[in-house]
Amino acid sequence: MNAPRVTRTHALVIAAAGLCLLSAAALSEDPAPETPAYTSDNGLKMPERYREWVYLSTGFDMAYRADIRMGHHMFDNVFVNPASYREFQKTGTWPDKTMLVLEVRGARDQGSINKNGNYQDTQVMGLEVHLKDEKRFPGKWAFYVFPGRPVGRLLPQTEDCYSCHAAHAAVDTTFVQFYPTLLPIATSKGTLSAQYRAEEATAAAPPAGAH
């Protein structure tokens, strides 16, 4: 028996049907939400798929005060929602609804074939979100912490993190100075804060009495 002949019209119909199936499959996958989602009591829903966002940097055992001793090693991973990252690349600053996620993981030094240095543990020790919502918060930015819960608790404006970021952040109360792919952009766009530029100038100055 001869096989049925596939005409050009039939081929186009088959191709169109295939495209429809692909489009439906793509639409069925929920994209990772990039804007803040609040609860009725002013909590923040954790963006569960934040690890699909843009990775900015990892700090190791960082502390902003000399007298802080953690007693253990840790890594701080920072992610930002892609739309805000793209806007920062254009302007050197953050748009409204920016969300930066800080993920804290413990450090391990023994395991598998590792003989030196540290690597990140699978356990997440802490999560924090720094977000910009100009109409919702008095200072435009807010901090939420997630102590083992899917809904974050808003930190009050009296917490030290607000004043520390306001006094030392490189761009728009965020520590862009620690994000190696963004600091050159902010420098070229002229968006570095006066406080940060003053601190950098002081750090670069030779010690008093040096020749």
C-alpha positions in Angstrom: 0.0 0.0 0.0 1.3 3.5 -0.8 1.9 5.9 2.1 -0.5 8.9 2.1 1.0 11.9 0.4 1.7 14.9 2.7 0.8 18.1 0.9 2.3 21.5 1.7 -1.0 22.5 3.4 -0.9 19.5 5.6 2.7 20.2 6.5 1.8 23.7 7.5 -1.1 22.6 9.6 1.1 20.0 11.4 3.8 22.7 12.1 1.3 25.1 13.4 -0.1 22.5 15.8 3.4 21.8 17.0 4.0 25.5 17.7 0.7 25.7 19.6 1.7 22.8 21.8 5.1 24.3 22.6 3.5 27.7 23.4 1.0 26.0 25.7 3.8 24.1 27.5 5.7 27.3 28.0 2.7 29.1 29.4 2.0 26.3 31.7 5.3 26.9 33.5 4.8 29.6 36.1 7.6 32.2 35.8 9.5 33.0 38.9 7.6 36.1 40.4 9.8 39.2 40.3 7.7 41.6 42.3 7.0 41.7 46.1 3.9 39.7 47.2 2.6 40.8 50.6 0.3 39.2 53.1 -2.7 41.0 54.8 -0.6 41.6 57.9 2.3 43.2 56.0 4.4 40.1 55.7 6.4 39.3 52.6 6.0 36.0 50.7 9.4 34.4 50.1 10.2 34.3 46.3 10.8 30.5 46.4 12.6 30.4 43.0 15.0 33.2 43.8 17.9 31.0 42.8 16.7 31.3 39.2 17.4 35.1 39.5 20.7 36.9 38.7 23.5 35.9 41.0 25.5 39.0 42.2 28.2 37.8 44.6 29.2 35.7 47.5 30.8 37.0 50.7 32.8 34.8 53.0 32.8 35.5 56.8 32.0 39.1 56.2 31.2 41.4 59.1 30.7 45.2 59.3 32.1 45.5 62.8 35.5 44.5 64.0 34.2 43.1 67.3 31.9 40.6 65.7 33.1 37.0 66.0 30.7 34.4 64.6 32.5 31.2 65.9 31.9 29.5 62.5 32.5 30.2 58.8 29.7 31.1 56.5 28.9 32.2 52.9 26.5 35.0 52.0 25.0 34.6 48.5 23.1 37.5 46.9 20.6 37.3 44.1 18.4 40.0 42.4 15.3 39.8 40.3 16.3 39.9 36.6 14.2 42.9 35.6 15.9 45.1 38.2 19.3 43.8 37.1 18.7 44.8 33.5 17.5 48.2 34.6 20.6 48.7 36.7 22.8 47.9 33.7 21.1 50.8 31.9 21.0 53.4 34.6 23.4 52.4 37.4 20.7 52.4 40.0 17.7 50.3 41.2 14.1 50.7 39.9 11.0 50.4 42.2 10.1 46.9 43.2 13.7 45.7 43.3 14.2 42.6 45.4 17.7 41.5 46.6 17.8 38.1 48.4 20.6 37.3 50.9 21.0 33.6 51.4 23.3 32.5 54.2 24.9 29.0 54.1 27.4 27.3 56.4 30.9 26.5 55.3 32.3 23.0 55.3 36.0 22.1 55.0 35.8 18.3 55.1 34.0 16.1 52.7 34.5 14.2 49.5 37.9 14.9 48.0 38.3 18.4 49.5 41.7 18.8 51.2 41.9 22.6 51.7 39.6 25.6 51.8 35.8 25.7 52.2 32.7 25.0 50.3 29.0 25.7 50.9 26.8 23.4 52.9 23.4 22.3 51.6 21.6 23.8 54.7 20.4 27.4 54.5 21.2 29.1 57.8 19.3 32.3 57.0 17.3 34.3 54.4 16.8 38.0 54.1 15.2 40.2 51.5 16.0 43.9 50.9 13.4 45.4 48.7 12.4 48.7 47.3 8.7 49.8 47.4 8.6 53.6 47.2 4.9 53.9 48.1 4.8 51.3 50.8 7.8 52.2 53.0 8.9 55.6 54.4 12.5 55.2 53.3 11.6 53.5 50.0 13.5 50.4 51.2 12.7 47.7 53.7 14.3 44.5 55.2 12.4 41.3 55.7 13.8 38.2 57.6 12.6 34.7 57.2 13.3 32.7 60.4 12.4 29.3 59.0 9.0 30.5 57.6 7.7 31.0 54.1 6.5 34.5 55.1 9.0 37.2 56.1 8.8 39.5 59.1 9.3 43.2 58.4 12.2 44.7 60.4 11.4 48.1 62.0 13.1 51.2 60.8 15.0 51.4 64.1 17.1 48.3 63.3 20.8 49.0 62.7 20.7 47.6 59.2 18.8 50.7 57.9 21.2 53.2 59.3 24.2 51.1 58.3 23.0 50.9 54.7 22.1 54.6 54.5 25.6 55.6 55.8 27.8 53.2 53.8 26.0 51.8 50.8 27.5 52.6 47.4 24.2 52.9 45.5 20.7 53.7 46.7 21.2 52.2 50.2 22.6 48.9 48.7 26.1 47.5 49.0 26.9 47.6 45.4 30.6 48.0 46.4 30.5 44.2 47.1 29.0 43.2 43.7 31.9 43.1 41.2 29.8 43.1 38.1 27.8 46.2 39.2 30.3 48.4 40.8 32.0 49.3 37.4 28.5 50.1 36.0 27.7 52.5 38.9 31.1 54.1 38.6 30.7 54.7 34.9 27.1 56.0 35.3 28.1 58.4 38.2 25.6 56.9 40.6 28.0 56.2 43.5 26.9 57.8 46.8 28.9 60.7 48.2 29.4 58.7 51.5 30.9 55.7 49.7 33.2 57.9 47.6 34.4 59.6 50.7 35.1 56.3 52.5 37.0 55.0 49.5 39.1 58.2 49.3 39.9 57.8 53.0 40.8 54.2 52.6 43.1 55.0 49.7 44.9 57.8 51.5 48.4 57.0 52.9 48.6 56.8 56.7 49.4 60.0 58.6 53.2 60.5 58.7 53.9 58.2 55.8 56.4 59.4 53.3 
